[in-house]
Amino acid sequence: MIYKAKKKDLNLLYQIEKDVFKDEIFSLSKESLRYHLNNNLIFIIKYEKINVGYCLWLERKKYYRLYSFAILPKYQGKGLASQLLKYCIEKLKEKSLQLEVRVSNEKAILLYERFAFKKVKVLKDYYKNENAYLMKRV
C-alpha cells in the first residue's frame, strides 16, 4: 500500500530517514521533514503492514524533482522501490520528473533507467567527493 504522507507521519519519516541515511551528511532533520510535509509531496510505502520507505518530491513550475528516496535496508531487494516509483510516476504524470543520483549508485541508476529516466548531465562534485548524474523523465 502506498499513500500520501500526512503531518502525523513525521516521526515515522524521521525514523526511516535516520535508519537509511544514518552516516550521510545530507540526512534530513525532523524540522526539514516537517517543512516538506507542509510544502511538498511525500509518499510512503507499506509492506506487510509496516511503513518501510518513502519518497519526497519537490514541485517546480514545469517538473517534479525527486529530492529523497528511501527504503529501509531490511526491505530492499523486494521490488518496493519499483512499486513506489511506478506509483509516483502515475500520480505526477502531468509534469516531467528529474533527480540527481550519485554516479556510484548503480542500483538506483538502473532503477531509474527502467522507468525511462535518462542521464542528461554530469554534475561535478555534486556530493562530497563525488559527481552525480542529473536524470530526467519527460
DSSP file with accessible surface (Angstrom, degrees, kcal/mol):
  #  RESIDUE AA STRUCTURE BP1 BP2  ACC     N-H-->O    O-->H-N    N-H-->O    O-->H-N    TCO  KAPPA ALPHA  PHI   PSI    X-CA   Y-CA   Z-CA
    1    1 A M              0   0  134      0, 0.0    45,-3.1     0, 0.0     2,-0.4   0.000 360.0 360.0 360.0 137.8    0.0    0.0    0.0
    2    2 A I  E     +A   45   0A  28     43,-0.2     2,-0.3    81,-0.0    43,-0.2  -0.981 360.0 167.9-125.5 137.1    1.2    3.5   -0.9
    3    3 A Y  E     -A   44   0A  42     41,-2.2    41,-3.1    -2,-0.4     2,-0.4  -0.977  40.7 -95.2-146.5 159.7   -0.3    6.7    0.5
    4    4 A K  E     -A   43   0A 108     -2,-0.3    39,-0.3    39,-0.2    37,-0.0  -0.611  49.6-114.7 -75.5 129.9    0.4   10.4    0.7
    5    5 A A        -     0   0   10     37,-3.3     2,-0.2    -2,-0.4    37,-0.2  -0.317  30.8-161.4 -67.4 148.4    2.1   11.3    4.0
    6    6 A K    >   -     0   0  126      1,-0.0     3,-2.4    -2,-0.0     4,-0.2  -0.751  38.3 -92.3-121.9 171.9    0.4   13.5    6.5
    7    7 A K  G >  S+     0   0  153      1,-0.3     3,-1.8    -2,-0.2    30,-0.1   0.844 122.4  63.5 -55.1 -34.2    1.6   15.5    9.4
    8    8 A K  G 3  S+     0   0  164      1,-0.3     3,-0.3     2,-0.1    -1,-0.3   0.679  93.4  64.8 -67.4 -13.0    1.0   12.6   11.8
    9    9 A D  G <> S+     0   0    9     -3,-2.4     4,-2.8     1,-0.2    -1,-0.3   0.405  70.3 104.0 -88.7   2.8    3.7   10.6    9.8
   10   10 A L  H <> S+     0   0   15     -3,-1.8     4,-2.6     1,-0.2     5,-0.2   0.913  80.5  45.0 -54.0 -52.0    6.5   12.9   10.8
   11   11 A N  H  > S+     0   0  103     -3,-0.3     4,-2.3     1,-0.2    -1,-0.2   0.905 113.5  51.0 -62.9 -39.3    8.1   10.6   13.4
   12   12 A L  H  > S+     0   0   43     -4,-0.3     4,-2.3     2,-0.2    -1,-0.2   0.938 111.3  47.7 -61.4 -47.9    7.8    7.6   11.1
   13   13 A L  H  X S+     0   0    0     -4,-2.8     4,-2.7     1,-0.2    -2,-0.2   0.918 111.1  51.3 -60.9 -41.9    9.5    9.5    8.3
   14   14 A Y  H  X S+     0   0   67     -4,-2.6     4,-2.6    -5,-0.3    -1,-0.2   0.903 108.8  50.9 -64.6 -39.2   12.3   10.7   10.5
   15   15 A Q  H  X S+     0   0   86     -4,-2.3     4,-2.4     2,-0.2    -1,-0.2   0.927 111.4  47.2 -65.2 -43.4   12.9    7.2   11.8
   16   16 A I  H  X S+     0   0    3     -4,-2.3     4,-2.6     2,-0.2     5,-0.3   0.942 111.7  52.1 -61.2 -45.4   13.2    5.9    8.2
   17   17 A E  H  X S+     0   0    1     -4,-2.7     4,-2.7     1,-0.2    -2,-0.2   0.927 111.5  46.0 -56.8 -47.1   15.5    8.8    7.3
   18   18 A K  H  < S+     0   0   82     -4,-2.6     4,-0.4     1,-0.2    -1,-0.2   0.893 114.1  48.3 -64.6 -40.8   17.8    8.0   10.3
   19   19 A D  H  < S+     0   0   65     -4,-2.4     3,-0.2    -5,-0.2    -2,-0.2   0.880 120.4  35.4 -69.1 -37.4   17.9    4.3    9.5
   20   20 A V  H  < S+     0   0   32     -4,-2.6     3,-0.2    -5,-0.2    -2,-0.2   0.888 130.5  28.6 -84.7 -40.9   18.6    4.7    5.8
   21   21 A F  S >< S+     0   0   30     -4,-2.7     3,-1.9    -5,-0.3     6,-0.3  -0.031  74.8 134.6-113.5  33.1   20.9    7.8    5.8
   22   22 A K  T 3  S+     0   0  142     -4,-0.4    -1,-0.2     1,-0.3    -3,-0.1   0.785  79.4  36.7 -57.1 -31.5   22.5    7.5    9.3
   23   23 A D  T 3  S+     0   0  139     -3,-0.2     2,-0.4    -5,-0.0    -1,-0.3   0.319  95.3 104.4-104.6   8.6   26.0    8.2    8.0
   24   24 A E    X   -     0   0   73     -3,-1.9     3,-1.2     1,-0.1    -3,-0.1  -0.755  62.2-146.7 -97.5 138.0   25.2   10.8    5.4
   25   25 A I  T 3  S+     0   0  141     -2,-0.4    -1,-0.1     1,-0.2    -3,-0.0   0.742  99.5  58.7 -72.0 -20.2   25.7   14.5    5.9
   26   26 A F  T 3  S+     0   0   83      2,-0.1    -1,-0.2    -5,-0.0    -5,-0.0   0.401  73.9 135.8 -90.4   5.4   22.7   15.3    3.7
   27   27 A S    <   -     0   0   41     -3,-1.2     2,-0.2    -6,-0.3    -9,-0.1  -0.244  60.3-112.4 -54.3 136.5   20.3   13.4    6.0
   28   28 A L        -     0   0   12      1,-0.1    -1,-0.1     4,-0.1     2,-0.1  -0.514  24.8-134.0 -77.4 138.6   17.1   15.4    6.6
   29   29 A S     >  -     0   0   53     -2,-0.2     4,-2.4     1,-0.1     5,-0.2  -0.350  27.9-105.7 -79.3 168.4   16.4   16.7   10.1
   30   30 A K  H  > S+     0   0   75      1,-0.2     4,-2.4     2,-0.2     5,-0.2   0.898 123.2  52.9 -62.7 -38.4   13.0   16.4   11.7
   31   31 A E  H  > S+     0   0  121      2,-0.2     4,-2.4     1,-0.2    -1,-0.2   0.897 107.7  50.9 -65.8 -38.4   12.4   20.1   11.0
   32   32 A S  H  > S+     0   0   44      2,-0.2     4,-2.5     1,-0.2    -2,-0.2   0.928 110.6  48.8 -63.2 -44.0   13.2   19.6    7.3
   33   33 A L  H  X S+     0   0    0     -4,-2.4     4,-2.5     2,-0.2    -2,-0.2   0.903 109.2  52.7 -63.5 -39.7   10.8   16.8    7.1
   34   34 A R  H  X S+     0   0   96     -4,-2.4     4,-1.6     2,-0.2    -1,-0.2   0.934 109.5  49.9 -59.8 -45.2    8.1   18.8    8.8
   35   35 A Y  H  X S+     0   0  131     -4,-2.4     4,-1.5     1,-0.2     3,-0.3   0.938 111.5  48.0 -57.4 -48.2    8.7   21.6    6.3
   36   36 A H  H  X S+     0   0   16     -4,-2.5     4,-2.6     1,-0.2    -1,-0.2   0.862 106.0  57.4 -66.5 -34.0    8.4   19.1    3.4
   37   37 A L  H  < S+     0   0   25     -4,-2.5    -1,-0.2     1,-0.2    -2,-0.2   0.879 113.8  40.7 -60.9 -35.6    5.2   17.6    4.8
   38   38 A N  H  < S+     0   0   84     -4,-1.6    -2,-0.2    -3,-0.3    -1,-0.2   0.725 129.8  25.1 -83.2 -23.8    3.7   21.1    4.7
   39   39 A N  H  < S+     0   0   90     -4,-1.5    20,-0.3    -5,-0.1     2,-0.2   0.518 118.1  31.8-124.1  -9.5    5.1   22.2    1.3
   40   40 A N  S  < S-     0   0   26     -4,-2.6     2,-0.5    -5,-0.2    18,-0.2  -0.690  82.8 -83.5-137.6-170.4    5.9   19.3   -0.9
   41   41 A L  E     + B   0  57A  29     16,-2.2    16,-3.4    -2,-0.2     2,-0.4  -0.909  36.0 177.4-109.6 127.1    4.7   15.7   -1.7
   42   42 A I  E     - B   0  56A   3     -2,-0.5   -37,-3.3   -37,-0.2     2,-0.4  -0.998   8.4-165.1-126.9 129.3    5.8   12.7    0.3
   43   43 A F  E     -AB   4  55A  10     12,-2.4    12,-2.1    -2,-0.4     2,-0.4  -0.938   6.0-155.9-113.7 137.5    4.6    9.2   -0.5
   44   44 A I  E     -AB   3  54A   0    -41,-3.1   -41,-2.2    -2,-0.4     2,-0.4  -0.903   3.4-149.8-113.5 140.4    5.0    6.3    2.0
   45   45 A I  E     -AB   2  53A   0      8,-2.2     7,-2.5    -2,-0.4     8,-1.1  -0.916   7.5-157.7-112.5 135.5    5.1    2.6    1.1
   46   46 A K  E     - B   0  51A  65    -45,-3.1     2,-0.4    -2,-0.4     5,-0.2  -0.877   6.2-171.5-107.5 144.7    3.9   -0.1    3.5
   47   47 A Y  E >  S- B   0  50A  63      3,-2.9     3,-1.6    -2,-0.4    -2,-0.0  -0.986  76.6 -12.8-137.2 122.3    4.9   -3.7    3.3
   48   48 A E  T 3  S-     0   0  139     -2,-0.4    -1,-0.1     1,-0.3     3,-0.1   0.923 130.5 -53.5  49.9  48.2    3.2   -6.3    5.4
   49   49 A K  T 3  S+     0   0  193      1,-0.2     2,-0.4    -3,-0.0    -1,-0.3   0.561 117.3 113.2  67.7  11.9    1.6   -3.5    7.5
   50   50 A I  E <  S-B   47   0A  76     -3,-1.6    -3,-2.9     0, 0.0     2,-0.6  -0.943  71.0-125.8-115.7 132.8    5.0   -1.9    8.2
   51   51 A N  E     +B   46   0A  37     -2,-0.4    -5,-0.3    -5,-0.2     3,-0.1  -0.677  39.7 165.6 -74.4 117.0    6.0    1.5    6.8
   52   52 A V  E     -     0   0A   0     -7,-2.5    20,-3.3    -2,-0.6     2,-0.3   0.482  49.8  -3.8-118.7  -5.8    9.2    0.7    5.1
   53   53 A G  E     -BC  45  71A   0     -8,-1.1    -8,-2.2    18,-0.3     2,-0.3  -0.992  48.5-160.0-173.3 172.6   10.0    3.7    2.8
   54   54 A Y  E     -BC  44  70A   0     16,-2.3    16,-2.8    -2,-0.3     2,-0.3  -0.978   9.3-146.6-155.5 164.3    9.2    7.0    1.3
   55   55 A C  E     -BC  43  69A   0    -12,-2.1   -12,-2.4    -2,-0.3     2,-0.5  -0.994  12.3-150.9-138.2 144.4    9.9    9.4   -1.5
   56   56 A L  E     -BC  42  68A   0     12,-3.1    11,-3.0    -2,-0.3    12,-1.3  -0.965  10.7-167.9-119.3 123.6    9.9   13.1   -1.4
   57   57 A W  E     -BC  41  66A   0    -16,-3.4   -16,-2.2    -2,-0.5     2,-0.5  -0.946  11.1-149.8-115.1 133.3    9.1   15.2   -4.4
   58   58 A L  E     - C   0  65A   8      7,-2.9     7,-2.7    -2,-0.4     2,-0.6  -0.876  20.0-135.9 -97.8 127.6    9.6   19.0   -4.8
   59   59 A E  E     + C   0  64A  99     -2,-0.5     5,-0.2   -20,-0.3     2,-0.2  -0.748  26.7 177.9 -89.3 124.6    7.1   20.6   -7.1
   60   60 A R        -     0   0  101      3,-2.8     0, 0.0    -2,-0.6     0, 0.0  -0.631  45.3 -94.8-111.5 174.5    8.5   23.1   -9.6
   61   61 A K  S    S+     0   0  197     -2,-0.2     3,-0.1     1,-0.2    -1,-0.0   0.916 119.9  15.8 -58.9 -44.1    6.7   25.1  -12.3
   62   62 A K  S    S+     0   0  175      1,-0.1    34,-1.1    33,-0.1     2,-0.3   0.456 129.9  15.3-112.8  -3.6    7.5   22.6  -15.1
   63   63 A Y  E     - d   0  96A  64     32,-0.2    -3,-2.8    75,-0.0     2,-0.4  -0.976  64.9-113.8-158.4 168.2    8.6   19.5  -13.3
   64   64 A Y  E     -Cd  59  97A   9     32,-2.5    34,-2.2    -2,-0.3     2,-0.5  -0.933  27.4-148.9-108.1 139.7    8.8   17.5  -10.1
   65   65 A R  E     -Cd  58  98A  39     -7,-2.7    -7,-2.9    -2,-0.4     2,-0.7  -0.940  12.5-133.6-111.6 123.7   12.2   16.9   -8.5
   66   66 A L  E     +Cd  57  99A   9     32,-3.0    34,-0.5    -2,-0.5    -9,-0.2  -0.661  31.3 172.7 -74.4 113.9   12.8   13.7   -6.6
   67   67 A Y  E     +     0   0A  98    -11,-3.0     2,-0.3    -2,-0.7    -1,-0.2   0.818  60.9   7.4 -96.1 -37.6   14.6   15.0   -3.5
   68   68 A S  E     -C   56   0A  10    -12,-1.3   -12,-3.1     2,-0.0     2,-0.4  -0.986  55.4-178.6-151.2 140.1   14.8   11.9   -1.3
   69   69 A F  E     +C   55   0A  32     -2,-0.3     2,-0.4   -14,-0.2   -14,-0.2  -0.981  14.5 171.3-142.0 121.6   14.0    8.2   -1.8
   70   70 A A  E     +C   54   0A   2    -16,-2.8   -16,-2.3    -2,-0.4     2,-0.4  -0.995  17.6 178.2-142.7 132.3   14.5    5.7    1.0
   71   71 A I  E     -C   53   0A  11     -2,-0.4   -18,-0.3   -18,-0.2     5,-0.1  -0.999  44.9-105.0-125.5 130.3   13.6    2.1    1.6
   72   72 A L    >>  -     0   0   24    -20,-3.3     3,-2.0    -2,-0.4     4,-0.5  -0.267  30.6-120.9 -53.6 137.1   14.7    0.5    4.9
   73   73 A P  G >4 S+     0   0   72      0, 0.0     3,-1.4     0, 0.0    -1,-0.1   0.859 110.6  59.8 -51.3 -39.3   17.7   -1.7    4.3
   74   74 A K  G 34 S+     0   0  163      1,-0.3    -2,-0.1     3,-0.0   -22,-0.0   0.759 110.5  42.6 -61.4 -23.8   15.9   -4.8    5.7
   75   75 A Y  G X4 S+     0   0   23     -3,-2.0     3,-0.8   -23,-0.2     5,-0.4   0.362  86.3 115.6-108.8   4.2   13.2   -4.4    2.9
   76   76 A Q  T <<  +     0   0  102     -3,-1.4    -4,-0.0    -4,-0.5     0, 0.0  -0.394  67.0  38.7 -71.8 152.0   15.5   -3.6    0.0
   77   77 A G  T 3  S+     0   0   85     -2,-0.1    -1,-0.2     1,-0.0    -3,-0.0   0.558  87.0  99.6  86.2   8.7   15.5   -6.1   -2.9
   78   78 A K  S <  S-     0   0  104     -3,-0.8    -2,-0.1     0, 0.0    -3,-0.0   0.255 100.3-104.0-108.1   8.0   11.8   -6.9   -2.7
   79   79 A G  S  > S+     0   0   35      3,-0.0     4,-2.1     4,-0.0     5,-0.1   0.558  85.0 125.9  82.4   8.3   10.7   -4.6   -5.5
   80   80 A L  H  >  +     0   0    3     -5,-0.4     4,-2.7     2,-0.2     5,-0.2   0.886  69.5  53.7 -70.1 -37.6    9.3   -2.0   -3.2
   81   81 A A  H  > S+     0   0   27      1,-0.2     4,-2.8     2,-0.2     5,-0.2   0.925 109.9  49.2 -62.4 -40.8   11.4    0.9   -4.7
   82   82 A S  H  > S+     0   0   30      2,-0.2     4,-2.7     1,-0.2     5,-0.2   0.924 111.3  49.0 -63.3 -44.1   10.0   -0.1   -8.2
   83   83 A Q  H  X S+     0   0   98     -4,-2.1     4,-2.3     2,-0.2    -2,-0.2   0.922 113.8  46.4 -60.7 -44.9    6.4   -0.1   -6.8
   84   84 A L  H  X S+     0   0    0     -4,-2.7     4,-2.4     2,-0.2    -2,-0.2   0.929 113.7  47.1 -66.8 -43.1    6.9    3.2   -5.2
   85   85 A L  H  X S+     0   0    0     -4,-2.8     4,-2.6    -5,-0.2     5,-0.2   0.925 111.7  50.9 -66.0 -41.4    8.5    4.8   -8.2
   86   86 A K  H  X S+     0   0  116     -4,-2.7     4,-2.1    -5,-0.2    -1,-0.2   0.929 110.3  50.1 -60.5 -45.0    5.8    3.5  -10.5
   87   87 A Y  H  X S+     0   0   57     -4,-2.3     4,-2.3    -5,-0.2    -1,-0.2   0.930 111.2  49.0 -58.3 -46.2    3.1    4.8   -8.3
   88   88 A C  H  X S+     0   0    0     -4,-2.4     4,-2.5     1,-0.2    -2,-0.2   0.912 108.0  53.2 -63.7 -42.7    4.7    8.3   -8.2
   89   89 A I  H  < S+     0   0   17     -4,-2.6    -1,-0.2     1,-0.2    -2,-0.2   0.917 111.1  47.4 -59.2 -41.7    5.1    8.4  -12.0
   90   90 A E  H >< S+     0   0  105     -4,-2.1     3,-0.7     1,-0.2    -1,-0.2   0.908 115.3  44.8 -66.1 -41.2    1.4    7.7  -12.3
   91   91 A K  H 3< S+     0   0  115     -4,-2.3     3,-0.2     1,-0.2    -2,-0.2   0.802 119.3  40.6 -72.7 -29.7    0.4   10.3   -9.7
   92   92 A L  T >< S+     0   0    4     -4,-2.5     3,-1.7    -5,-0.2    -1,-0.2   0.092  74.9 124.1-108.2  24.7    2.7   13.0  -11.1
   93   93 A K  T <   +     0   0  167     -3,-0.7    -1,-0.2     1,-0.3    -2,-0.1   0.618  55.7  76.2 -68.0 -11.5    2.2   12.4  -14.8
   94   94 A E  T 3  S+     0   0  122     -3,-0.2     2,-0.3    -4,-0.1    -1,-0.3   0.647 102.5  36.4 -76.7  -9.7    1.2   16.0  -15.6
   95   95 A K  S <  S-     0   0   47     -3,-1.7   -32,-0.2    43,-0.0   -33,-0.1  -0.927  90.5-100.0-134.0 162.7    4.8   17.2  -15.4
   96   96 A S  E     -d   63   0A  38    -34,-1.1   -32,-2.5    -2,-0.3     2,-0.3  -0.325  37.9-134.2 -74.9 165.9    8.2   15.9  -16.2
   97   97 A L  E     +dE  64 137A   4     40,-2.8    40,-3.0   -34,-0.2     2,-0.3  -0.921  23.5 175.7-123.8 147.6   10.4   14.4  -13.5
   98   98 A Q  E     +dE  65 136A  20    -34,-2.2   -32,-3.0    -2,-0.3     2,-0.3  -0.976   2.1 169.4-148.7 162.8   14.0   14.8  -12.6
   99   99 A L  E     -dE  66 135A   1     36,-2.2    36,-2.8    -2,-0.3     2,-0.4  -0.972  27.9-123.6-160.6 166.5   16.5   13.8  -10.0
  100  100 A E  E     + E   0 134A  30    -34,-0.5     2,-0.3    -2,-0.3    34,-0.2  -0.961  29.5 179.8-118.5 141.5   20.2   13.7   -9.0
  101  101 A V  E     - E   0 133A   6     32,-1.8    32,-2.9    -2,-0.4     2,-0.1  -0.998  34.9-101.2-143.5 142.2   21.9   10.4   -8.2
  102  102 A R  E >   - E   0 132A  46     -2,-0.3     3,-1.6    30,-0.2    30,-0.3  -0.375  28.5-130.0 -58.4 139.5   25.5    9.5   -7.2
  103  103 A V  T 3  S+     0   0   44     28,-1.9    -1,-0.1     1,-0.3    29,-0.1   0.785 109.3  55.2 -64.3 -22.8   27.4    8.2  -10.2
  104  104 A S  T 3  S+     0   0   72     27,-0.3     2,-2.0     1,-0.2    -1,-0.3   0.577  81.1  93.6 -84.8  -8.9   28.4    5.2   -7.9
  105  105 A N    <>  +     0   0   70     -3,-1.6     4,-2.4     1,-0.2     5,-0.2  -0.482  47.0 164.1 -87.4  72.9   24.8    4.3   -7.1
  106  106 A E  H  >  +     0   0  143     -2,-2.0     4,-2.6     1,-0.2     5,-0.2   0.857  69.1  55.5 -62.2 -38.5   24.4    1.7   -9.8
  107  107 A K  H  > S+     0   0  168     -3,-0.2     4,-2.1     1,-0.2    -1,-0.2   0.932 111.1  44.4 -60.0 -46.7   21.3    0.1   -8.3
  108  108 A A  H  > S+     0   0   13      2,-0.2     4,-2.8     1,-0.2     5,-0.2   0.924 112.0  52.4 -65.8 -42.3   19.5    3.4   -8.2
  109  109 A I  H  X S+     0   0   11     -4,-2.4     4,-2.7     1,-0.2     5,-0.2   0.936 110.1  48.5 -60.3 -44.9   20.6    4.3  -11.7
  110  110 A L  H  X S+     0   0   98     -4,-2.6     4,-2.1     2,-0.2    -1,-0.2   0.906 111.0  51.5 -61.6 -40.9   19.3    1.0  -13.1
  111  111 A L  H  X S+     0   0   13     -4,-2.1     4,-0.9    -5,-0.2    -2,-0.2   0.957 112.2  45.1 -59.3 -50.9   16.0    1.5  -11.3
  112  112 A Y  H ><>S+     0   0   19     -4,-2.8     5,-2.3     1,-0.2     3,-0.8   0.902 111.1  53.0 -63.5 -39.7   15.6    5.0  -12.8
  113  113 A E  H ><5S+     0   0   77     -4,-2.7     3,-1.8     1,-0.3    -1,-0.2   0.875 101.8  59.7 -64.7 -35.1   16.6    3.8  -16.2
  114  114 A R  H 3<5S+     0   0  161     -4,-2.1    -1,-0.3     1,-0.3    -2,-0.2   0.775 105.9  50.2 -60.9 -26.1   13.9    1.0  -16.1
  115  115 A F  T <<5S-     0   0   40     -4,-0.9    -1,-0.3    -3,-0.8    -2,-0.2   0.018 128.1 -97.9-104.0  26.7   11.4    3.8  -15.6
  116  116 A A  T < 5S+     0   0   45     -3,-1.8    22,-0.3     1,-0.3     2,-0.3   0.640  71.6 148.8  71.7  19.7   12.6    5.8  -18.6
  117  117 A F      < -     0   0    1     -5,-2.3     2,-0.4    -6,-0.1    -1,-0.3  -0.671  31.4-155.2 -77.9 141.3   14.8    8.3  -16.8
  118  118 A K  E     -F  136   0A 135     18,-2.8    18,-2.3    -2,-0.3     2,-0.4  -0.941  19.1-116.2-120.3 141.5   17.8    9.4  -18.9
  119  119 A K  E     +F  135   0A  91     -2,-0.4    16,-0.2    16,-0.2     3,-0.1  -0.607  39.5 166.8 -71.4 125.1   21.2   10.7  -17.9
  120  120 A V  E     +     0   0A  79     14,-3.2     2,-0.3    -2,-0.4    15,-0.2   0.590  57.3   6.3-116.6 -16.6   21.3   14.2  -19.2
  121  121 A K  E     -F  134   0A 129     13,-1.2    13,-3.0     2,-0.0     2,-0.5  -0.970  59.4-124.9-165.6 146.7   24.3   15.8  -17.4
  122  122 A V  E     -F  133   0A  65     -2,-0.3     2,-0.8    11,-0.2    11,-0.2  -0.876  24.3-150.4 -94.4 128.7   27.2   15.0  -15.1
  123  123 A L  E >   -F  132   0A  32      9,-3.5     9,-1.9    -2,-0.5     3,-1.4  -0.879  19.0-133.9-101.8 104.8   27.1   17.3  -12.0
  124  124 A K  E 3  S-     0   0A 155     -2,-0.8     7,-0.1     1,-0.3     9,-0.0  -0.379  79.0 -11.2 -64.6 130.2   30.7   17.8  -10.9
  125  125 A D  E 3  S+     0   0A 118      1,-0.1    -1,-0.3    -2,-0.1     6,-0.2   0.782  82.4 149.7  51.7  35.5   31.3   17.4   -7.2
  126  126 A Y  E <   +     0   0A  97     -3,-1.4     2,-0.3     2,-0.1     5,-0.2   0.906  69.4  36.1 -63.4 -41.8   27.6   17.5   -6.5
  127  127 A Y  E >  S-F  130   0A  47      3,-2.4     3,-2.1    -4,-0.3     2,-0.3  -0.700 117.8 -73.5-102.6 164.3   28.1   15.3   -3.5
  128  128 A K  T 3  S-     0   0  151      1,-0.3    -2,-0.1    -2,-0.3    -1,-0.1  -0.412 117.4 -13.0 -60.5 116.7   31.2   15.5   -1.2
  129  129 A N  T 3  S+     0   0  147     -2,-0.3     2,-0.3    -4,-0.1    -1,-0.3   0.716 125.3  86.6  63.1  24.2   34.0   14.0   -3.3
  130  130 A E  E <   - F   0 127A  39     -3,-2.1    -3,-2.4   -27,-0.0     2,-0.1  -0.977  67.5-130.6-155.1 144.2   31.6   12.5   -5.9
  131  131 A N  E     -     0   0A  43     -2,-0.3   -28,-1.9    -6,-0.2   -27,-0.3  -0.374  22.6-151.3 -82.2 166.3   29.9   13.5   -9.1
  132  132 A A  E     -EF 102 123A   0     -9,-1.9    -9,-3.5   -30,-0.3     2,-0.4  -0.908  11.2-125.2-132.4 160.8   26.2   13.0   -9.7
  133  133 A Y  E     -EF 101 122A  55    -32,-2.9   -32,-1.8    -2,-0.3     2,-0.6  -0.908  15.1-141.0-101.3 138.3   24.1   12.4  -12.8
  134  134 A L  E     -EF 100 121A  22    -13,-3.0   -14,-3.2    -2,-0.4   -13,-1.2  -0.893  28.4-169.7 -89.8 124.3   21.1   14.7  -13.5
  135  135 A M  E     -EF  99 119A   0    -36,-2.8   -36,-2.2    -2,-0.6     2,-0.3  -0.950   5.3-169.3-120.4 141.8   18.4   12.3  -14.8
  136  136 A K  E     -EF  98 118A  80    -18,-2.3   -18,-2.8    -2,-0.4     2,-0.4  -0.961  16.0-162.9-132.1 150.2   15.2   13.3  -16.4
  137  137 A R  E      E   97   0A  73    -40,-3.0   -40,-2.8    -2,-0.3   -20,-0.1  -0.986 360.0 360.0-129.1 116.3   12.0   11.6  -17.5
  138  138 A V              0   0  157     -2,-0.4   -42,-0.1   -22,-0.3   -75,-0.0  -0.714 360.0 360.0 -99.5 360.0    9.9   13.6  -19.9
